[in-house]
């Protein structure tokens, strides 16, 4: 019995690592493209306003459609179909290297975002199902986020290498960069097929888990948690505002700004590993499945620091702020996703991730838009006041969430 449990544990860890590699390859494909799309469209004489509209629509679709995809994957139970379809749509990225027609490029860019929306709830549902009874969801999402960010860091270097070795940065070079993304795309699909076969063969998501709580609805704790996440994220200073601030005030060179962002992504990766493990340990220490939510107490408080640090005129404070920025992102991507697995039954998890991601995306959109507007009017003080107000609401929601968790635990005991 011990050997069987040990084998399932080691198999689950291998599959989680494979999921991390899949995410990493996915990031290599689409983050590489996202780092070059604006410049490529500029070379094709597409205006900044049109580019902004394209990416705005893409981000909206990428988050809003996750709700629909999550509900459909739950109702159908065919999470793998959504994963294969969603990742398969990454094929449109290397295809961008074969056209200079702006209307086709727009369709391809939007299809990439739709693909991410289709796969995300299903992927998180399957990953949490493999992890929760084997290694812990915090560890699983932390490891995946760390590998994910490595892909986000490495991917954009592909275009850098193309430009360096060709000595040019024209349309032909951009097209070559896109075409090279066929390689990580093929590797991604091979790893995805392997993960599917391994999970099925090892029965890492038992049928009993799939059928659990078939008639159960999302609990009140889920909605409180989602509201908490929304307000935490609404007050988060987006890098679009930070980067604009650095550029507009000549606080750093363009190269140092992108380097600073890359460094924040490394902080994100490291944070994800440590916080994910801490999340699992707190669950064990408190004896509650939702005990890991205690980690989230720090998020509103450290988010409050961001406008004071990143929108200052001190390089030292800005660097410290970007370290904090990386920590916040790491916790967002690890604990906030892990918690969904612990407060939703398996058959409602796709819907749970869909709702969560939709609210998360709306908060990012609303916060970034408002902060950008306030910054244009030189109202940094108003940005700080806005952040303080929404994070205070998040703190109040945290205590309500914590009381709900304690009360439900006492009732069960």
N, C-alpha and C positions, 0 to 999 in steps of 0.2 A: 504493500500500500504506500509505504514511504517512497519507494523508488518510482511508483507511478505518479505520485504528487510532484516529486522532484523533476521528473521528465516533462510533465505538463508545464511546470514553472519555467524550465529552461527553454522549452519550445515556445511558450508565450513570449519570453524575452526576445528570442530570435525573431519572432513575427513582429513584435513591436519595433525592433531595430529595422526590419524590412519596411515597415510603415514609415519610419523616419527617413529611410533612404528614398522611398517613393515621394514623400513630401519634399525632400531635398532636391530630387531631380525635377519635380514639378516647379519648384522655385527657380531652379536654374533656367528652365524654359521661359516661364512667364515674367519673372523679375528681370531677366536679361532683356526681354522685349520691352518691358515697361520703362527700363532705363534708357531706351533708344527711340521709342515710338514718337515722342514729341519732336525730336531732332529730325527724324526721317520725314515726318509729315511737314515740317518746316522746309526741308529741302524740296518738297513737292509743292511748295507755295500755298500751303493751307494755313489760314490765319490763326493767331493765338486764340481768338474767341471761339473759332470752330473746334480747335483742339481741346479747349477747356470744356466745351459742351459735350464733345465725344466722350471724354474721360469721366465727366460728371454723370452722364447717362450710364456709362459702363459700371461705375461704382454703385449707382442706385440699383441697377439690375442684379449686380453681383451679390448684394445683400438682401434685397426684397425677395428675389426668387428662391432664396434659401428656405424661406417659410413654406412656400408651395412645395418645393422639392422634399423638405423634411416630412411634411404631412403625407405626401404621396408615397414616399419610401416606407413610412410606418404602415400605412394602410395596405400597401401591396406586399410588404415584407421582403421586397426585392432590392435590398440595399446595395448588393454587388452590381446590379444593372446600372444603378445611378452612378456608382463609382467608375465603372468601365466607360460609361458614356461621358461622364464629366471629364475624366482624365484623357479619354480619347479625343475630346474636342481641343486639347492642346496642340493637336496636329495643325490647327489653323495658324499657329505662331510661325513655324518654319515656312509655311506657304506664303507668308507675307513677303518673303524674299523673291517671289516670282511675279509680283505685280507692282505697277506704279499708279494704278487707278485709285483715286482717293475713295470712291464709293465702295469699292471692293475691300479696301483696307479698313474702312470703318466697320463693315460687316464682320470682318475677321477679328477685329479688336473687341467688338461686342460679343461675338461668339466665345471668345476666350473667357470673358467675365461670366457669361451664362454657364459655361462648363464648370467654372469654380463653384457657382451657386448650386449646380446639380450634385456635385460630388461631396461638398463639405459636410452637410448633415449626415449623410450616409457613412462617410469615412469616420467621423467622430463617434457615431453610434457603434460601428463595428469595432473600432479601436477600444472604446470603453468596455464593450462586451468581452473582449479578449482579456483586458487588463484587470477588471474589477475583482474577480475572484482568484487571480493568479499573482499579480505583482503590484497592484495598486494603480489607480487611474492618475494620481499625481505624478508618479514616476513615468508612466507611459506618455502623458502629454508633455511633461518636461523634457524627456528625451527627444520626442518628436519635434518640439519647438526648437531645441538646440540644433538638431540636424537641419531643420527647416531654415534657420537663420544662416547656417553655413552655406546653404544653397543660394540664399538671397545675397550673401557677401561675395561668393565666387562667381555667380552668374554674370553680373555686369562686366566682369573682367574679360569675358569673351570678346565683346566689342572693342575693349581697350587693346587686346592682343591683335585683333584684325587691323585696327588703325595703325598700331605700332609696326607690324610686320609689312604692311602694304605701303606705309608712309602716306596714306591718303585717307580722307574721311568723306568721300562722295557717295552718291546713290549706289554705285556698284559695290562699295565696301559694306554699306549697311545691308544690302541684299545678301552678301556673302555671310555676314554675321547671323542673319536670320536663318539661312540655310544650314549652318552648322548645328542649329538646335534640333535637327533631326536625330542626332546621336543621343543626347540625353532623353529625348522623347521615346525612342525605341527602348532604351534601357529601363525607363520608367515603366513601360507597359509589360516588359518581361518580369520585372520585380512584382508588379501587380498580379500577374498570372500566378507567379510562385506563391504569393501571400494567400491568394484565393484557394489554391490547391492545398496548401499547408493547413489552413484553418479548417477546411472541410475534412481533410484526412484525420487531423488530430482532434476534431470535434471540440474546438476551443470555445465555441459558443453553444453550450448544450441546449437541447430542445426545451428543457424545463425552464431555462432562463427566458427563452423567446416567448413562451406561453404565459409567463408570470404577469399577473395583474392586467389581464386583457380588458377588463371593464373599468379599470381605474382611470381617473382623469388627472390632469396636472394639479398638484396640490397648491394651497395658498403660499407655501414657502417658496415655490418656484416663481410666483408673480412678484413677491416681495424682493426676492433675489434679483430678478430681471430689472425691477425698478431701481434697485441699488446700483446695479451695473450701468444702467442708462445714465444716472446722474454722475457717477464716478467718471464715465467716459465723456459726458457733455462738457465737463470742466477741464478736460485734458488738453493741454496746449499742443496742437498738431505741429509736425515738423514743417509743414508748408508755411506756417506763420513764423516759426523760428528761423528757417532758412531765408525767408524774405527779410526778416529783421537783420540778420547778419549781412546780407547782400546790400540792402538799402543803406545801412549805416557804415558800410565798408569796415566791418569789424573783423572779417576774415576773407581770405582769397577764395575763389570758387573751388579750387582743389582742396583747401583745408575744410571747407564746409561739407563737401561730400565725404572727406576722410573722417570728419567728426561724426557724421551719420553712420558710417561703416563701423566706427568704434562703438557707437551706441548699440548696434546690432550684435556685436560680440558680447557686450554687457547683457543684452537680452538673452542670448544663448546660455551664458553661464548662470544667470539668475534663474532661468527656467529649470535647470537641473537641480539646483539647491532648493528652490521653492517647491517644486513638485515633490521632492522627497520629504520636505518639512510638512507638506499637506498630508501625505500618507501617515507620517508619524503622529501627527495631531489626532488623526482619526483613531489610531490605536490607543493613544494616551487617554483620550476622553471616553473611549468606548462607544462613540457615536459615529454613524456613517457620515453625518454632516459636521463632525468635529473639525474637519480641515478648514471650514469656513472662517475659523478664527484668524487664519492667515490674512484674510481680506481686510481686517480692521485697520491695517497700516495704509491701505491704498488711498483713501480720501485725504489722509494727512500728508503723505508724501506728494500727492498730486497738487496739493495746495502750494508746494514749493516751486513748481515749474515756472509760473509766470514771473515770480520774483527773480529767479536765476537765469532762465533762458532769454528773457526779454530785457535783461540789463545791458549795460554798456561795458561790462567787465568781462574780459576774455576768460579769466579764471572762473568766475561765477557761471559763465555760459558752459564751460567744459564740465563743471560739477553738475550743472543742470542737465546736460545731456547724459551723464552717467545715471542720474535719477530717472531721466526719460527712458533709458534702456531697462532699468529695473522695473518701472511701471509696465512697460510693454511685456516684459518677461512674465510678470504676474498675471497680466490680462490674458495672455495667450495660454498660460498653463493652468493656474488655479481656477480662473473663471470658466474655462471649458471643462475642467475636471469636475467641478461642482455640479454641473448639469447632469452628469452621470450618476451622482449620488442623491439627487433630489427628484429624479424622474425614473419611472419604470422603463424597462428596455423597449417595450412596444410603443412607448410615447416619446422615446428619446429623439427620434428624427424631428418630430414636431417641436420638441423642447429646444434643440439646437437651432432649428429654423427660426423660432420666435426670438431666441437669444441673439442670434446673428443679425436679424432684422432690426431689433432695438439697438444693438451695438452700432450698426451702420448708420442708423438715423441719428444717433448721438454724435458720432464722428462728423457726419455731414452738417448737422446743426451747429455744433460747437465750432468747427473750422470756419464755417461761413460767417457766423456772428463775430468771431475773433478777428477774421480777416477784415470785416467791415469796420469794426472798432479800431483796428490798427491803421487802416487807411485814413481815419479821422484823427489819428494821433491820440487815441484814448486808451493808452496802456493801463492807466488807473482803472478804467472801466472793465478791462479784461481781468484785472486782478480781483475787482469786486465781484464780477460775474463768477469767476472760479471759486471764490470763497463762498458765495451764496449756494451754488449747486453742490459743492462738496459738503457743506453743512447739512443739506438735505440728505446726501448720501450717508453721512455719519448717523443721522437720525434713523434712516432706513436700516442701517447695519444693526443698531440696537434692537429695533423691532424684529429683524430677521433672527437675531441671536436669541431673543426671548421666545420666539415661535419654535425655534429648534429645541430649546430647553424644555418648554412646555410639552412638546410632542414626545420628547424622551421620557419625561416623568409619567405621562399617560401610559406609555408602553410598559414602563416598569411597575 
